């Protein structure tokens, strides 16, 4: 491991070693907090493990609540990182809402799209993909929107401990190839496991890099 990478990993560790607090939920754009700090947004299909990953990233047990909490998943949830404030994490509504009413789905999509397109302090979006299932069309729809809006994003694989190493390697290779077709995508994939802690240090460093 290079000295430069060691520095990145330590900077990422320090970023999340201090205070991390829930700030607010925003059901619509008019409820967004003032754009006073750089933001990194987490997006992914429902049940991709987004809440677990945010909790692992911040070394908290219950900072982000899972989708069983009514209402919370329909909003943008903001978390302050650092005292004084250094950045904000944004937990976005899960997409791929097959069982949700159409009007609710439409409202969620508008909220996600309008936030991603119009938030000047957004530094990067992290697109979470379940290692077991790979990229789905609903993920590609979001990626195309980010490409068209020239919004930088990076793919993060979740639940990498749930498949064999050889299968994970194939998945990483396939997604890396696909990312080359997306102009706004960061080329490197991070494979993580919230349960085992795999890739969490690298993800912290990636968040740190994004807000520099």
C-alpha positions as CSV (number, residue, x, y, z in Angstrom):
1,X,0.0,0.0,0.0
2,X,1.4,3.4,-1.0
3,X,2.1,6.2,1.5
4,X,-0.5,8.3,-0.4
5,X,-3.1,5.7,0.1
6,X,-2.3,5.4,3.8
7,X,-2.8,9.1,4.1
8,X,-6.2,8.9,2.4
9,X,-7.3,6.0,4.6
10,X,-6.3,7.9,7.8
11,X,-8.0,11.1,6.6
12,X,-11.2,9.1,5.9
13,X,-11.0,7.5,9.4
14,X,-10.6,10.9,11.1
15,X,-13.5,12.3,9.1
16,X,-15.9,9.9,10.7
17,X,-14.1,9.6,14.1
18,X,-15.8,12.7,15.5
19,X,-19.4,13.8,15.8
20,X,-22.0,12.5,13.3
21,X,-25.6,13.6,14.0
22,X,-29.0,13.4,12.2
23,X,-29.9,16.9,11.1
24,X,-33.3,16.7,9.4
25,X,-35.6,14.9,6.9
26,X,-36.7,16.8,3.8
27,X,-39.9,15.6,2.2
28,X,-39.6,18.3,-0.5
29,X,-37.0,20.7,-1.8
30,X,-38.2,23.6,0.2
31,X,-37.2,21.7,3.4
32,X,-33.6,21.2,2.4
33,X,-31.0,22.5,4.8
34,X,-29.0,25.6,3.9
35,X,-26.2,24.6,1.4
36,X,-23.4,25.4,3.9
37,X,-21.3,22.2,3.6
38,X,-20.3,19.7,0.8
39,X,-22.7,16.8,0.5
40,X,-22.3,13.1,-0.5
41,X,-25.5,11.3,-1.4
42,X,-26.3,7.6,-1.1
43,X,-28.8,6.1,-3.5
44,X,-29.9,2.6,-4.2
45,X,-32.7,0.2,-4.7
46,X,-34.9,-0.7,-1.8
47,X,-33.3,-3.3,0.5
48,X,-29.8,-2.8,-1.0
49,X,-28.4,-2.3,2.5
50,X,-28.1,1.5,2.4
51,X,-28.9,2.2,6.1
52,X,-26.6,-0.6,7.2
53,X,-23.8,0.8,5.1
54,X,-24.2,4.4,6.4
55,X,-24.2,3.0,9.9
56,X,-21.0,1.1,9.2
57,X,-19.4,4.1,7.5
58,X,-20.0,6.3,10.5
59,X,-19.3,3.6,13.0
60,X,-22.8,4.0,14.6
61,X,-25.3,1.3,15.3
62,X,-28.5,3.1,14.5
63,X,-27.7,6.5,12.9
64,X,-29.6,5.6,9.7
65,X,-32.9,3.8,10.1
66,X,-33.8,0.8,8.0
67,X,-36.8,0.9,5.6
68,X,-39.1,-0.6,8.3
69,X,-39.5,2.9,9.7
70,X,-42.7,4.3,8.2
71,X,-42.2,7.6,6.3
72,X,-38.5,8.0,6.7
73,X,-37.7,6.3,3.4
74,X,-39.9,8.8,1.5
75,X,-37.6,11.7,2.4
76,X,-34.1,12.9,2.0
77,X,-32.3,12.4,5.4
78,X,-29.4,14.6,6.2
79,X,-26.6,13.9,8.6
80,X,-24.0,16.4,9.8
81,X,-20.4,15.1,10.0
82,X,-17.9,16.8,12.2
83,X,-17.8,19.6,14.8
84,X,-17.3,22.1,13.4
85,X,-19.3,20.9,10.4
86,X,-17.2,19.3,7.6
87,X,-19.8,17.7,5.4
88,X,-23.2,16.1,5.2
89,X,-24.3,12.6,4.2
90,X,-27.6,12.4,2.4
91,X,-29.6,9.2,2.7
92,X,-32.0,9.2,-0.3
93,X,-35.3,7.3,-0.7
94,X,-34.8,3.7,-2.0
95,X,-35.9,3.3,-5.6
96,X,-37.5,0.4,-7.4
97,X,-40.7,0.8,-5.4
98,X,-42.7,-2.0,-7.0
99,X,-45.3,-2.1,-4.2
100,X,-45.7,1.7,-3.7
101,X,-48.7,3.6,-5.1
102,X,-47.9,5.3,-8.4
103,X,-48.4,8.8,-7.1
104,X,-46.0,8.1,-4.3
105,X,-43.4,6.7,-6.7
106,X,-43.8,9.8,-8.9
107,X,-43.3,12.1,-5.9
108,X,-40.2,10.2,-4.8
109,X,-38.7,10.3,-8.3
110,X,-39.3,14.1,-8.6
111,X,-37.6,14.6,-5.2
112,X,-34.6,12.5,-6.1
113,X,-34.2,14.0,-9.6
114,X,-34.6,17.6,-8.5
115,X,-32.2,17.2,-5.6
116,X,-29.5,15.6,-7.7
117,X,-29.8,18.1,-10.5
118,X,-30.1,21.2,-8.5
119,X,-27.9,20.9,-5.4
120,X,-24.8,23.0,-5.9
121,X,-23.0,21.6,-2.8
122,X,-23.5,17.9,-3.9
123,X,-20.0,16.6,-4.5
124,X,-20.7,13.0,-5.4
125,X,-23.5,10.4,-5.5
126,X,-22.8,6.9,-4.4
127,X,-24.9,4.3,-6.3
128,X,-25.3,1.2,-4.1
129,X,-25.6,-2.1,-5.9
130,X,-26.3,-5.5,-4.2
131,X,-23.3,-7.7,-5.1
132,X,-25.7,-10.7,-5.5
133,X,-27.9,-9.1,-8.1
134,X,-25.7,-6.6,-10.1
135,X,-27.0,-3.6,-12.0
136,X,-30.7,-3.5,-12.8
137,X,-32.5,-1.3,-15.3
138,X,-33.7,1.0,-12.6
139,X,-30.1,1.6,-11.6
140,X,-29.2,2.4,-15.2
141,X,-32.1,4.9,-15.4
142,X,-30.6,6.8,-12.5
143,X,-27.1,6.6,-14.0
144,X,-28.3,8.0,-17.3
145,X,-29.9,10.9,-15.5
146,X,-26.6,11.6,-13.6
147,X,-24.7,11.2,-16.9
148,X,-27.0,13.7,-18.7
149,X,-26.7,16.2,-15.8
150,X,-22.9,15.7,-15.6
151,X,-23.2,14.8,-11.9
152,X,-20.2,12.7,-10.7
153,X,-21.1,9.3,-9.2
154,X,-19.5,6.1,-8.0
155,X,-20.7,2.5,-7.7
156,X,-20.5,0.9,-4.3
157,X,-21.2,-2.8,-4.0
158,X,-23.0,-3.9,-0.8
159,X,-23.3,-7.4,0.8
160,X,-20.0,-8.6,-0.7
161,X,-19.8,-11.2,2.0
162,X,-22.9,-12.9,0.7
163,X,-21.3,-14.3,-2.4
164,X,-18.2,-16.3,-3.2
165,X,-15.0,-14.4,-3.9
166,X,-14.9,-15.7,-7.5
167,X,-18.4,-14.5,-8.1
168,X,-17.7,-11.1,-6.6
169,X,-14.7,-10.8,-8.8
170,X,-16.8,-11.4,-11.9
171,X,-19.4,-8.9,-10.7
172,X,-16.8,-6.2,-10.1
173,X,-15.3,-6.9,-13.6
174,X,-18.7,-6.7,-15.3
175,X,-19.7,-3.5,-13.6
176,X,-16.3,-1.9,-14.2
177,X,-16.8,-2.6,-17.9
178,X,-20.3,-1.1,-17.9
179,X,-19.1,2.0,-16.1
180,X,-16.8,2.8,-19.0
181,X,-20.0,3.6,-21.0
182,X,-21.1,6.2,-18.4
183,X,-19.3,9.6,-18.8
184,X,-20.1,10.8,-15.2
185,X,-19.1,7.5,-13.5
186,X,-16.0,7.2,-11.4
187,X,-14.1,4.2,-12.9
188,X,-13.2,2.3,-9.7
189,X,-15.8,0.1,-7.9
190,X,-15.7,-0.3,-4.1
191,X,-16.9,-3.7,-2.8
192,X,-18.2,-3.5,0.8
193,X,-19.8,-5.5,3.6
194,X,-21.5,-3.7,6.4
195,X,-21.5,-6.9,8.4
196,X,-17.8,-7.9,8.0
197,X,-16.4,-4.3,7.6
198,X,-14.9,-5.1,4.2
199,X,-14.3,-2.0,2.1
200,X,-15.5,0.5,4.8
201,X,-12.1,2.1,5.2
202,X,-11.8,2.6,1.5
203,X,-15.3,4.0,1.3
204,X,-14.5,6.5,4.0
205,X,-11.4,7.6,2.0
206,X,-13.6,7.9,-1.1
207,X,-16.0,10.2,0.7
208,X,-13.1,12.3,2.0
209,X,-11.7,12.5,-1.6
210,X,-15.1,13.7,-2.9
211,X,-15.3,16.7,-0.5
212,X,-11.8,18.0,-1.0
